[in-house]
Amino acid sequence: MPRPRRAQHCCRETALFSMANVRHLILLLLYCDGMNTVPVIKDKRDKPVVSYTRDSVVLECKLKYTPNTWNWYKANNTEKELINVTANPLNYKIFNNGNRTKLTILNLSEEHSGKYICSAVFDIKPSESYIELKVLSYTEPLKPFIAIVVEVIVLVTLILLWEKCSKPQHDSSSAGENDVCSEQTTKLTRDESNGVENNTARRRKLDD
Amino acid sequence: MPPSASTNLGYTPPDGGWGWAVVFGSFISIGFSYAFPKSLTIYFKEIQEYFSISYSEIAWVSSIMLATMYAGGPVSSVLVNRYGSRPVVIAGGLMVGVAMVMASFGTTILHLYLCVGVIGGFGLAFNLQPSLTIIGKYFLVKRPIANGLAMAGSPVFLSTLAPLNQFLFDHFGWRGSFLILGGVVLNCCVAGSLMRPIKIKTKPPVSKTTDENDTAKPDVTSQTAGQDKSKQSGCAAKVSQFIDISLFKHRGYLIYLVGNVLLFFGFFAPVVFLAPYAKHQGIDEYSAAFLLSIFALVDMFARPGTGLVANTKWIRPKIQYFFSFSVTYNGLCHLICPLLPGYSGLVVYAVIFGLAFGMVCALLFEVLMDLVGAQRFSSAVGLATIIECGPVLLGPPISGLLVDIFMDYKYMYYACGMMMLAGGVFLFIMNFYNYRLLEKEEKEKQVEDRLEIGSAKELAANEEDKDNEEKIRLNTEEEVGKSICEEP
């Protein structure tokens, strides 16, 4: 994709100012251009990517334009350490596909936590963005899970116990609001007694 | 329609008391059943990156879950007919919980399809059907309100699960979130434990259920007993032991099914496409998401509100018309949506649509209970969901196809509006016809009853005459006796 001239023009002008870091430069480029024809890394995540030990994770960077090449760095305090796939083929895999790049880290451990910087190398200046990775152990989500399971068991036990305890009370009481059993029986007895009354009435008539 | 179909339960439903706790349990179960598949979409992007698959492959997880939830309806009905609501709901809750925990250790997308999609879907099906069935057992007079309140679980849970899922995702990633969600969904077991089966002593033969004796049955779902009267030979008899397929001869039920198939084609797609449509109009992400929140909020209050309205003495007898009206209103709503300009237009549309959606959802199962009665409701809803499975699954993709072909959302809205309008008009006309026929049948039945009563009265009059004759005879005998005695 051809690089937009306006961006180049803008870049040249702003490059005169010395910026503290690359991100500031990118923001200024945005401002001077006003539109996203500037090669800015899209889909920047504010929140860290979370993964687990012995698992793998995929970190992705996307851009509107295709850079010359992509580089991945791991930030160690203030330094950047280039991730060399050929040196570590078991742990790292980089997959570049035009305007997007994916870094796959296998066999995660807690030391892999930290900031990862993807750098899109252009002629003028590389455009960079960072993603934070957090590696947790499995005990982290296990704690809330067990807490919830305990809560469920307690509630179910309480409800079933309450039902068992209130059952003998229902049997002994003659009138309960939601006791269909006693309602039905009283209805039945009423019907029966009506029938008995009718019979006695008829018999009484006969006896007269 | 006179609630004659509903009173052949054989007992008077409590209409209160523990019934409200059961409504709360159903609220939780229904909430999880409808909201859970939709809320999982938050994790799709990361899972898609993790497994390096396309969006449509990950979207299958939700589709499979929804499909199994609907297809599992008959299985659920059979189990409820046999064992009652409580064990089925608890089993369902356990199934979904275990499925989510297993999914959190998944290594391939197929693993997710099986765990979340199939097992999870079945578990949710075991939650949905029994919750609806047990409301029919506990309520009769206040049933529309109970239904409305229980169905309100869906928007409430969607509104709570969506931010909860986002929170879990930010802190634990998708694996940890699946594990914790497995625990959260176990609360369905709590809901199930609230669904106390009704213990009644059934009356000796008065209604059709002649096989029930005085033994206290744990549930009045003696569908097996009721089926003995319609014995057919061969495998039809075996099937009818488990599920009532004679429902397919029920006129009202067939009308309901056809109307439902029509309406479900255009029912869910507008919800799915509301946010993308807003973004297409140039509205930013947060405002588009806010539209969905407005929609869910209105929906939340529309459902119990509709239940209250449906319970009034003017609407309850003709509740089928109310349902037809809400479906038609839904259709009209979608037809005017593309005409409303700007963000404020979309907000108005979200409010009206929320109201319409809530009305239809609240009445969906209430009208079915009204048609077939609580006894056969379990089988009815199982058979209905498996038939609705098709349009529910095909609706959004077809709408998506329309959007892709025309590159404009308004044709999709017109199509959905027309489908729902067609369904609503069909239901109106057929229900009018059905009510007329039912009134005629009722009149014939009354005439028959009067004849019976008339003949019974005749019998009683004959008996009285006989008694009078006996009296006269006895009197004359006495007199004769007296005169004999008195004679010196």
Interface residues (C-beta under 8 A of the other chain):
Chain A: K47 V49 V50 S51 Y52 D55 S56 V57 V58 E60 K102 L136 E140 P141 L142 P144 F145 I146 A147 I148 V149 V152 L155 V156 I159 L160 E163 E177 N178 V180 C181 E183 Q184 T185 K187 L188 R202 K205 L206 D208
Chain B: Y11 T12 P13 P14 G16 G17 W18 G19 E46 E49 Y50 S52 V101 D170 H171 F172 G173 R175 G176 S177 L179 I180 G182 G183 V184 L186 N187 C189 V190 S193 L194 R196 I198 K199 I200 K201 K203 A216 D467 E470 K471
